[in-house]
Every structure is written in structure tokens, then in C-alpha cells.
Amino acid sequence: MTLLRAMLFPACVLISACASTPAPPATASTLYLVRHAEKDLAAGKDPPLTPAGRTRAEQLSTLLAKVPLEAIYSTATQRARQTAAPTAQAHGLAILEYDASDAVTFASQLRQRYPHGNVLIIGHSNTLPALVRALCHCTVGEMDEATYGIRYTVQFDSAGRSQLQVNQD
């Protein structure tokens, strides 16, 4: 009988520990916000990507190859669309255009349209920080015009709570 109690007590402790530990909230949606890749500064008002920029766009496509994307958004600029193009082609998705001038409205639209799933948004150094702030209500500093390779990942759990991760390639 003592042996049986000795075996049952640890089993009960383990079972009660498992029962009382809440499962982490499941990720409901993930938004990947990326600044366009390197642009040709000598090419005028709407510059294309440089060779380094095209390489960075391909690297983004490789990075997101196994991520099931629901949509890809880009501003109308050539450099943003060229950054989105390899990923859009790899996923068989059209590039949807958005207006970066109203971050709060666009953030609200994204949350309503994509309560679940993954979305890629390509933007600019002077617009992405505001969009990230509007999405996660978190502190995000301004982005330097000369900095490329920054990726903001905003994850929302099933309760709508957000978590921000910032990466730089």
C-alpha cells in the first residue's frame, strides 16, 4: 500500500500541474512589415531597386517561402513593388496597393480583414514605424533613410494581444 501511495502522489502532482498550467494563446495572425530594398538614388523620383536591392528582395522571398501568406501589400512606388514581387510570385499572390499616408486607417483595415493568417506589407522608412505603432500600440523609433533590411513582425494572439519583434538583416 505504501508503494502505491508513493507512486500515486507524484502522478497526481504532475497531473494537477498540467491541468493548472494554461496553454499559451495561439497566434491568430502575423504581419510582416518590411522596408523596400535598396533603391537607385540616381534614378529620379520613383527609382527602381539596385542590384543589391533585387538580391535583398529575393532573400525576403526565401525567408518567407514556407510562410503561408494570405496577402501581400505594397505602396505604388516601383521600389516597393519590386521588393514585393519575388515573394508574390513565389506564393502566387497579386500585390495589393495601399495608401501609406493614413497608418491608423490601414492598420484597422488589416486587423479587420486578416484576423487569422499572415500578411506581408512593404513600405518606406518614413511610413512603416507609424504603421507598426498603429498596429501594436507599442513604442517604435523612427527609421533612418539609409538603413535597409529592417523587418517588423507583429503577432496577434487569439485574444488580440500584440507582440512586436524587430529584426535587421
N, C-alpha and C positions, 0 to 999 in steps of 0.2 A: 504494500500500500504506500509506503514511504517513497519507493521508487516511482510509482505512478504520479504522486504529487510532485516529485522533483521534475518529472518530465512535463507535466501539465502546466506548472507555473510559468516556465519560460515561454511555452507556446501561447499561453493566454496573454502574457506581456507583449509578445510580438504581434499577435492578432489585434490587441487593443491599440498598439502604436500605429499599425497600418490603418485601422479604422478611424483614428483621430487625426491623421495627417491629411490635410486637404490636398487634392490634386492641384498642380499649378494650372492657372487658366490657360486654355488653348488659345493659340494665336488665331485670330479671326481674319486679319488682313495685314499685309506688309506692303508698304510703299517705299520704293527705291527712288530717291531724288538725286540726280547726278547733274553736275555742271557739264555743259558741252565740252568737247575735247579741244585741243589746241587749234586756234584759228590763225589764218594767214593775215597778219597785221597790215600787210602792204596791199591787200586786195580790195580796199574800199569799204563802203557802208555795210554790205552784207557778205562778209568774207566766208569762203569755204574753209574746210579743215586743211591743216598742213599734213604732210606725210606722217608726222608724229601723232597728229590728231586722229588720222584714219587708223593708225595702229592702236591707239587708245580705244577707239570705238569698237574695234574688233575684240580687244581684250575684255571690254564690257560685255559683249555678246557671249564670249567664252565663260565669263564669270556667272552669267545668268542662264547659261544653256540648260541647266536642269531645274530651273525655277519655272513652274507653270504660270506664266503671265496671263492675266485677264485682259490687259490693255497697255498700250504704250502712248504716252503723251509727249508732245514737243511743241515749242513755240514755232512760229512760222519762219524763223531765220534758217538760212542754209546750214550754218554750222551746227545748230541743234538737231535739225532733221538728219544731217549726215552722221551725227553721233548716234541717233536712234536707229538708223537704217539697218545696220548689221543684225541687231537684236530683233528688230521687227521681221526681217527676212527669215531669220533662223526659227522664229516662232510662228511664222505665217500670219502675222498681225498687221493691220494697217496702222499707220502713225496718225493719231488723233491730235489735232491742233488745239491749243488752249491759249487764253489771253493771260499773260503773266502779270498784268497791271493790277489785278484785284485778287491778292492772295487769299483773303478771307473767304470770298465767294467761291473761288476754285477749291479751296480746302474743304468747304462744306459740300460742294458737289462731289468731290472724290469720296468723302465719307458716306454720302447717301448712295452713290452708285456702286460702291465696292465695299459693302460691309464684310465681305469674305473675299479672299483671293489676294493676288499680288499684282501690283501696278508699277510700271517704270515711268518716271517723269524726268524729262530732260529740260533743263532751264539754264539760267545765267547767274553769274556771280552777284549781280545786283537784285535778283528776284528770289532765288532759292532760299536764302535764310528767312525771309519773311514768310514764305510758304511753309517751311518747316515749323516756324513759330506758330503759325495759324493752325497747323495740324495737331501738334502735340502740346501746345501751350507751355513750351519749355524755353529755356534760355539758349539762344543760338547767336553767336557773334557774326559780324559781317564777314563776307568773303573777299579776299584780296583778288583784284583783277588779274594778277599774274599767276595765281595758283590754279592748277588743274588737278584732276584726279580725286576730288573730294566726293565721297558718297555718303549721303544721309540715308539711314534706314529707319523708318518709323514703323514700329509694330503696334498693332492694337489687339488686345485680348478680347475674349468674347463679352466682357463687361464694358468694353470701350476705353479701357485704360491704355495709355500710350507709353511706349518706351523708345528712346532715341539712341541710335548707335551711329557714330561718325567714324568713317574710315578714309584714309588717304593712300592712294597708290603711289 
